[in-house]
Amino acid sequence: MHKILLFAALGTIFSCSVQKDQSVSKANVETYGNTITSAELKEHLYTYASDEFQGRDTGEPGQKLAVEYLKNEYVKLNIPSPLGGDNYFQHIPSSFFNDKFKDSENVVAFIEGSEFPEEIVIISAHLDHVGMSDDGEIYNGADDDGSGTVAMLEMAEAFQKAVKDGFSPRRSILFLHVTGEEKGLLGSKYYTENPIFPLANTVTDLNTDMIGRIDPAHEGKADYIYLIGSDKLSTDLHNISEEMNSKYVNLDLDYTYNDENDPNRFYYRSDHYNFAKHNIPVIFYFNGTHADYHKPSDTPDKIEYDLLTKRTKLIFYTAWEVANRDERLVVDKAN
């Protein structure tokens, strides 16, 4: 009798597990990808890159407005903080910045995985920009990195709509908005030195830094995005990225800056690199530089919103696949 009950219990557990697998496999991912719209991206960005936010300089009043905006958006979406309660901020003391900058904070939100909750997929972007000039001219940073920031909000909304429909991701997703990127990748450095979740459990970091514009090399050409780092550590990640693009988006994936001999060395110049240093597979999504880079003229009216939407969808579909596949990404290369 005890054996019969044991087998019955194991059967129930197995059945529940299979149902979870089947549940998410039945989700139409495009239903959720299509909730990412140019209208919503534009609405977010015209606020986030407005003069009110004063260029979002690390530790300054405009940056404090920015983190409150992000927190409030996650509260509206009913996506909790991994830190518990109403605390969405990973506080970074000025001493970490060698007292060169004021206290600042990363913003974090979290969707727990249904089957592999200890495995963490990170989606990141930097929330800061360079602030104001001495004479009060505002550097709005619409592309750098307002574009990546609002893309994250739209992806979070898409994932959360899936959760509400009963399609929770199998792995957990951490939405990580880092501060101090413009000061030397400091917010992501702080996170990797003080991780909320063990780095050993971190599956990937999909990092978005400037995805709203077209650079001079692509004027008049097909829709594109530069991908950097996708094949550096994990063949799995690179192949998934290529597959999701072919299946859903069909952007021109440009690997020019992925070349190890690229003189720009962009692979080392955004927040993903602090994860790659720990052998965590990464993709850096980037549109290249343009005439308004780090100038007051980087404003939301110059963003290509339809293209920003396509790029955001690519990242979402890639994150969805990584979060829901049977096996964790294999790290088959090393730094």
VENDA-V268293 format. One record per residue. N is the residue number from 1. SS is DSSP state (H for helix, E for strand, - for the rest). PHI is phi in degrees with one decimal (* if undefined). BURIAL is I if it has 24 or more other ideal C-beta (glycine too) atoms within 12 Angstrom, else O. Layout:
BEGIN
n=N ss=SS phi=PHI burial=BURIAL
n=N ss=SS phi=PHI burial=BURIAL
END
This chain:
BEGIN
n=1 ss=- phi=* burial=O
n=2 ss=H phi=-61.6 burial=O
n=3 ss=H phi=-64.5 burial=O
n=4 ss=H phi=-61.0 burial=O
n=5 ss=H phi=-63.9 burial=O
n=6 ss=H phi=-62.2 burial=O
n=7 ss=H phi=-64.5 burial=O
n=8 ss=H phi=-64.1 burial=O
n=9 ss=H phi=-65.2 burial=O
n=10 ss=H phi=-63.0 burial=O
n=11 ss=H phi=-63.5 burial=O
n=12 ss=H phi=-64.8 burial=O
n=13 ss=H phi=-61.7 burial=O
n=14 ss=H phi=-62.8 burial=O
n=15 ss=H phi=-60.8 burial=O
n=16 ss=H phi=-61.6 burial=O
n=17 ss=H phi=-61.7 burial=O
n=18 ss=H phi=-63.8 burial=O
n=19 ss=H phi=-60.9 burial=O
n=20 ss=H phi=-63.7 burial=I
n=21 ss=H phi=-59.8 burial=O
n=22 ss=H phi=-65.7 burial=O
n=23 ss=H phi=-58.4 burial=O
n=24 ss=H phi=-71.8 burial=I
n=25 ss=H phi=-68.9 burial=O
n=26 ss=- phi=-83.1 burial=O
n=27 ss=- phi=-68.8 burial=I
n=28 ss=- phi=-88.3 burial=O
n=29 ss=H phi=-59.9 burial=I
n=30 ss=H phi=-67.5 burial=O
n=31 ss=H phi=-56.7 burial=O
n=32 ss=H phi=-86.9 burial=I
n=33 ss=H phi=-59.9 burial=I
n=34 ss=- phi=-77.1 burial=I
n=35 ss=- phi=-77.3 burial=I
n=36 ss=- phi=-82.1 burial=I
n=37 ss=- phi=-125.4 burial=I
n=38 ss=H phi=-65.4 burial=I
n=39 ss=H phi=-64.0 burial=O
n=40 ss=H phi=-72.1 burial=I
n=41 ss=H phi=-59.0 burial=I
n=42 ss=H phi=-65.5 burial=I
n=43 ss=H phi=-60.4 burial=O
n=44 ss=H phi=-61.4 burial=I
n=45 ss=H phi=-71.5 burial=I
n=46 ss=H phi=-65.9 burial=I
n=47 ss=H phi=-84.7 burial=I
n=48 ss=H phi=-66.3 burial=I
n=49 ss=- phi=-105.9 burial=I
n=50 ss=- phi=-82.9 burial=I
n=51 ss=H phi=-60.4 burial=O
n=52 ss=H phi=-55.8 burial=O
n=53 ss=H phi=-88.9 burial=I
n=54 ss=H phi=51.2 burial=I
n=55 ss=H phi=79.5 burial=I
n=56 ss=H phi=53.2 burial=I
n=57 ss=E phi=-66.8 burial=I
n=58 ss=- phi=-52.6 burial=I
n=59 ss=- phi=81.5 burial=I
n=60 ss=- phi=-91.7 burial=I
n=61 ss=H phi=-54.3 burial=O
n=62 ss=H phi=-64.4 burial=I
n=63 ss=H phi=-69.6 burial=I
n=64 ss=H phi=-66.4 burial=I
n=65 ss=H phi=-63.7 burial=I
n=66 ss=H phi=-63.9 burial=I
n=67 ss=H phi=-69.5 burial=I
n=68 ss=H phi=-66.1 burial=I
n=69 ss=H phi=-60.3 burial=I
n=70 ss=H phi=-63.9 burial=I
n=71 ss=H phi=-56.3 burial=I
n=72 ss=H phi=-62.7 burial=O
n=73 ss=H phi=-66.4 burial=I
n=74 ss=H phi=-69.1 burial=I
n=75 ss=H phi=-62.7 burial=O
n=76 ss=H phi=-60.2 burial=O
n=77 ss=H phi=-79.0 burial=I
n=78 ss=- phi=62.7 burial=O
n=79 ss=- phi=-99.2 burial=I
n=80 ss=- phi=-77.5 burial=I
n=81 ss=- phi=-91.4 burial=I
n=82 ss=- phi=-71.4 burial=I
n=83 ss=- phi=-87.2 burial=O
n=84 ss=- phi=94.9 burial=O
n=85 ss=- phi=59.9 burial=O
n=86 ss=- phi=-95.4 burial=O
n=87 ss=- phi=-94.5 burial=O
n=88 ss=- phi=-99.9 burial=I
n=89 ss=E phi=-110.1 burial=I
n=90 ss=E phi=-91.4 burial=I
n=91 ss=E phi=-73.2 burial=I
n=92 ss=E phi=-121.1 burial=I
n=93 ss=- phi=-71.0 burial=O
n=94 ss=H phi=-59.9 burial=O
n=95 ss=H phi=-62.4 burial=O
n=96 ss=H phi=-64.5 burial=I
n=97 ss=H phi=-90.6 burial=O
n=98 ss=- phi=55.7 burial=O
n=99 ss=- phi=59.2 burial=O
n=100 ss=- phi=-80.2 burial=O
n=101 ss=- phi=-132.9 burial=I
n=102 ss=- phi=-74.1 burial=I
n=103 ss=- phi=-49.4 burial=I
n=104 ss=E phi=-141.9 burial=I
n=105 ss=E phi=-157.0 burial=I
n=106 ss=E phi=-84.4 burial=I
n=107 ss=E phi=-110.6 burial=I
n=108 ss=E phi=-131.3 burial=I
n=109 ss=E phi=-139.9 burial=I
n=110 ss=E phi=-148.6 burial=I
n=111 ss=E phi=-113.2 burial=I
n=112 ss=- phi=-77.7 burial=I
n=113 ss=- phi=-73.1 burial=I
n=114 ss=- phi=-83.8 burial=I
n=115 ss=- phi=-121.8 burial=I
n=116 ss=E phi=-124.6 burial=I
n=117 ss=E phi=-63.7 burial=O
n=118 ss=E phi=-77.4 burial=O
n=119 ss=E phi=-92.6 burial=I
n=120 ss=E phi=-114.7 burial=I
n=121 ss=E phi=-99.1 burial=I
n=122 ss=E phi=-100.7 burial=I
n=123 ss=E phi=-113.9 burial=I
n=124 ss=E phi=-132.2 burial=I
n=125 ss=E phi=-161.6 burial=I
n=126 ss=E phi=-93.3 burial=I
n=127 ss=- phi=-90.3 burial=I
n=128 ss=- phi=-92.8 burial=I
n=129 ss=E phi=-143.5 burial=I
n=130 ss=- phi=-99.6 burial=I
n=131 ss=- phi=83.5 burial=I
n=132 ss=E phi=-128.5 burial=O
n=133 ss=- phi=-77.2 burial=O
n=134 ss=- phi=-62.1 burial=O
n=135 ss=- phi=-96.0 burial=O
n=136 ss=- phi=90.6 burial=O
n=137 ss=- phi=-74.2 burial=O
n=138 ss=E phi=-94.5 burial=I
n=139 ss=- phi=-97.0 burial=I
n=140 ss=- phi=-72.1 burial=I
n=141 ss=- phi=59.4 burial=I
n=142 ss=H phi=-66.0 burial=I
n=143 ss=H phi=-80.4 burial=I
n=144 ss=H phi=-109.2 burial=I
n=145 ss=H phi=-123.1 burial=I
n=146 ss=H phi=-58.0 burial=I
n=147 ss=H phi=-62.3 burial=I
n=148 ss=H phi=-66.8 burial=I
n=149 ss=H phi=-66.2 burial=I
n=150 ss=H phi=-71.8 burial=I
n=151 ss=H phi=-59.4 burial=I
n=152 ss=H phi=-61.8 burial=I
n=153 ss=H phi=-61.9 burial=I
n=154 ss=H phi=-68.3 burial=I
n=155 ss=H phi=-66.2 burial=I
n=156 ss=H phi=-60.9 burial=I
n=157 ss=H phi=-61.7 burial=I
n=158 ss=H phi=-63.7 burial=I
n=159 ss=H phi=-62.4 burial=I
n=160 ss=H phi=-69.6 burial=I
n=161 ss=H phi=-64.4 burial=I
n=162 ss=H phi=-63.7 burial=I
n=163 ss=H phi=-58.6 burial=I
n=164 ss=H phi=-62.9 burial=O
n=165 ss=- phi=-86.4 burial=O
n=166 ss=- phi=93.6 burial=O
n=167 ss=- phi=-112.5 burial=I
n=168 ss=- phi=-67.4 burial=I
n=169 ss=- phi=-65.4 burial=I
n=170 ss=- phi=-71.4 burial=I
n=171 ss=E phi=-102.0 burial=I
n=172 ss=E phi=-77.3 burial=I
n=173 ss=E phi=-123.7 burial=I
n=174 ss=E phi=-107.9 burial=I
n=175 ss=E phi=-91.4 burial=I
n=176 ss=E phi=-119.3 burial=I
n=177 ss=E phi=-98.0 burial=I
n=178 ss=E phi=-100.4 burial=I
n=179 ss=- phi=-96.4 burial=I
n=180 ss=- phi=66.1 burial=I
n=181 ss=H phi=-63.6 burial=I
n=182 ss=H phi=-69.1 burial=I
n=183 ss=H phi=-95.8 burial=I
n=184 ss=- phi=123.7 burial=I
n=185 ss=- phi=60.0 burial=I
n=186 ss=H phi=-76.1 burial=I
n=187 ss=H phi=-66.4 burial=I
n=188 ss=H phi=-70.9 burial=I
n=189 ss=H phi=-61.5 burial=I
n=190 ss=H phi=-62.1 burial=I
n=191 ss=H phi=-62.0 burial=I
n=192 ss=H phi=-70.1 burial=I
n=193 ss=H phi=-89.2 burial=O
n=194 ss=- phi=-136.2 burial=O
n=195 ss=- phi=-68.4 burial=I
n=196 ss=- phi=-72.2 burial=I
n=197 ss=- phi=-121.5 burial=I
n=198 ss=- phi=-55.2 burial=O
n=199 ss=H phi=-61.0 burial=I
n=200 ss=H phi=-62.2 burial=O
n=201 ss=H phi=-95.2 burial=O
n=202 ss=E phi=-86.2 burial=I
n=203 ss=E phi=-80.2 burial=I
n=204 ss=E phi=-164.0 burial=I
n=205 ss=E phi=-125.7 burial=I
n=206 ss=E phi=-100.5 burial=I
n=207 ss=E phi=-110.3 burial=I
n=208 ss=E phi=-115.4 burial=I
n=209 ss=- phi=-143.5 burial=I
n=210 ss=- phi=75.9 burial=I
n=211 ss=- phi=-132.6 burial=I
n=212 ss=- phi=-113.4 burial=I
n=213 ss=- phi=-128.4 burial=I
n=214 ss=- phi=-119.0 burial=I
n=215 ss=- phi=-88.0 burial=I
n=216 ss=H phi=-56.9 burial=O
n=217 ss=H phi=-68.5 burial=O
n=218 ss=H phi=-118.5 burial=I
n=219 ss=- phi=-58.7 burial=O
n=220 ss=- phi=77.3 burial=O
n=221 ss=- phi=-104.5 burial=O
n=222 ss=- phi=-63.1 burial=O
n=223 ss=- phi=-58.6 burial=I
n=224 ss=E phi=-146.1 burial=I
n=225 ss=E phi=-154.2 burial=I
n=226 ss=E phi=-80.4 burial=I
n=227 ss=E phi=-112.8 burial=I
n=228 ss=E phi=-128.9 burial=I
n=229 ss=- phi=92.9 burial=I
n=230 ss=- phi=-61.5 burial=I
n=231 ss=- phi=-106.3 burial=I
n=232 ss=- phi=-70.5 burial=I
n=233 ss=- phi=-124.7 burial=I
n=234 ss=- phi=-141.4 burial=I
n=235 ss=H phi=-62.1 burial=O
n=236 ss=H phi=-52.9 burial=I
n=237 ss=H phi=-62.5 burial=I
n=238 ss=H phi=-60.0 burial=I
n=239 ss=H phi=-66.8 burial=O
n=240 ss=H phi=-62.0 burial=I
n=241 ss=H phi=-57.6 burial=I
n=242 ss=H phi=-62.5 burial=I
n=243 ss=H phi=-65.4 burial=O
n=244 ss=H phi=-65.1 burial=I
n=245 ss=H phi=-63.9 burial=I
n=246 ss=H phi=-63.6 burial=O
n=247 ss=H phi=-78.2 burial=O
n=248 ss=H phi=-122.3 burial=I
n=249 ss=H phi=-123.2 burial=I
n=250 ss=- phi=61.5 burial=O
n=251 ss=- phi=-78.7 burial=I
n=252 ss=E phi=-79.3 burial=I
n=253 ss=E phi=-86.8 burial=I
n=254 ss=E phi=-103.0 burial=I
n=255 ss=- phi=-104.1 burial=I
n=256 ss=H phi=-51.9 burial=O
n=257 ss=H phi=-84.5 burial=I
n=258 ss=H phi=-82.4 burial=I
n=259 ss=- phi=-63.3 burial=O
n=260 ss=- phi=-59.5 burial=O
n=261 ss=- phi=-94.9 burial=O
n=262 ss=- phi=-61.0 burial=O
n=263 ss=- phi=-67.3 burial=O
n=264 ss=- phi=-72.4 burial=O
n=265 ss=- phi=53.0 burial=O
n=266 ss=H phi=-63.3 burial=I
n=267 ss=H phi=-56.6 burial=I
n=268 ss=H phi=-98.0 burial=I
n=269 ss=- phi=-117.7 burial=I
n=270 ss=- phi=-137.9 burial=I
n=271 ss=- phi=-66.3 burial=I
n=272 ss=H phi=-56.9 burial=I
n=273 ss=H phi=-64.1 burial=I
n=274 ss=H phi=-66.2 burial=I
n=275 ss=H phi=-84.3 burial=I
n=276 ss=H phi=-58.5 burial=I
n=277 ss=- phi=-59.3 burial=I
n=278 ss=- phi=-100.7 burial=I
n=279 ss=- phi=61.1 burial=I
n=280 ss=- phi=-97.0 burial=I
n=281 ss=E phi=-58.3 burial=I
n=282 ss=E phi=-138.0 burial=I
n=283 ss=E phi=-131.6 burial=I
n=284 ss=E phi=-105.9 burial=I
n=285 ss=E phi=-96.9 burial=I
n=286 ss=E phi=-155.0 burial=I
n=287 ss=- phi=-99.1 burial=I
n=288 ss=- phi=87.1 burial=I
n=289 ss=- phi=-85.3 burial=I
n=290 ss=- phi=-151.6 burial=I
n=291 ss=- phi=-63.3 burial=O
n=292 ss=- phi=-96.9 burial=I
n=293 ss=- phi=-60.6 burial=I
n=294 ss=- phi=57.9 burial=O
n=295 ss=- phi=-128.6 burial=O
n=296 ss=- phi=-60.3 burial=I
n=297 ss=- phi=-82.0 burial=O
n=298 ss=- phi=-80.8 burial=I
n=299 ss=- phi=-116.9 burial=I
n=300 ss=H phi=-66.9 burial=I
n=301 ss=H phi=-70.3 burial=O
n=302 ss=H phi=-97.6 burial=I
n=303 ss=- phi=-77.1 burial=I
n=304 ss=- phi=-89.6 burial=I
n=305 ss=H phi=-69.0 burial=I
n=306 ss=H phi=-66.8 burial=O
n=307 ss=H phi=-70.3 burial=I
n=308 ss=H phi=-58.5 burial=I
n=309 ss=H phi=-63.9 burial=I
n=310 ss=H phi=-61.8 burial=I
n=311 ss=H phi=-64.4 burial=I
n=312 ss=H phi=-62.5 burial=I
n=313 ss=H phi=-62.9 burial=I
n=314 ss=H phi=-58.4 burial=I
n=315 ss=H phi=-64.4 burial=I
n=316 ss=H phi=-60.6 burial=I
n=317 ss=H phi=-63.4 burial=I
n=318 ss=H phi=-66.1 burial=I
n=319 ss=H phi=-62.2 burial=I
n=320 ss=H phi=-58.3 burial=I
n=321 ss=H phi=-65.1 burial=I
n=322 ss=H phi=-63.0 burial=I
n=323 ss=H phi=-72.2 burial=I
n=324 ss=H phi=-113.8 burial=I
n=325 ss=- phi=-71.3 burial=I
n=326 ss=- phi=-65.0 burial=O
n=327 ss=- phi=-108.1 burial=O
n=328 ss=- phi=-64.7 burial=I
n=329 ss=- phi=-52.8 burial=I
n=330 ss=- phi=-91.1 burial=O
n=331 ss=- phi=-90.7 burial=I
n=332 ss=- phi=-111.4 burial=O
n=333 ss=- phi=-135.1 burial=O
n=334 ss=- phi=-143.1 burial=O
n=335 ss=- phi=-65.0 burial=O
END
